Amino acid sequence: MNTLNRALVSLLVLAPMLAWPMTHRDGITLVQGAEERVMNLEELHNQANVALVIYEPFRRDQISIQGIRLADFVEQHFEGTPGSIEFQAHDGYTVVISDWQDRNWILMTHENERPLTLRTHGPVRLVEEDLRDRDPEILRDFTDWVWMIQQITATQ
């Protein structure tokens, strides 16, 4: 009976990862209008040109990150100047950022020198370099931080 219980618990834990389409295990989907493409993780990791230490309120700790500024990413991968950028996470959580040109936004690809994986809430996360005047103890102030991003859409 214990073996059956362990198998069921394992299935419940792994099922969300198995349900994630294979393309999202290999990269993230970029969407603008009718155009859609999958950006592979190697290409994404190679663009990580920012390295810094930030306070991560959900971990209540300082972490070392690597990534790319959201403004730079949008300028490189989308045409024109989008009105906003929409992020969709693996679990369906969606956030729309209209101030995407603020250089405080970072698309995080690595934590403590390791590429993000599903187990570490990757393959990419949206975080901020500076918490500004927000209290890191009030987590509801960080609802625009997105983990496990599977799709980035430029909207007008």
Secondary structure, DSSP 8 states (H G I E B T S, - for coil): -HHHHHHHHHHHHHHHHHHS-HHHHHEEEEEETTEEEEEEHHHHHHT--EEEEEEETTTTEEEEEEEEEHHHHHHHHSSS--SEEEEEETTS-EEEES-TTSTTEEEEEEETTEE--GGGT-S-EEEES--TT--TT-GGGGTT-B-SEEEEEEE-
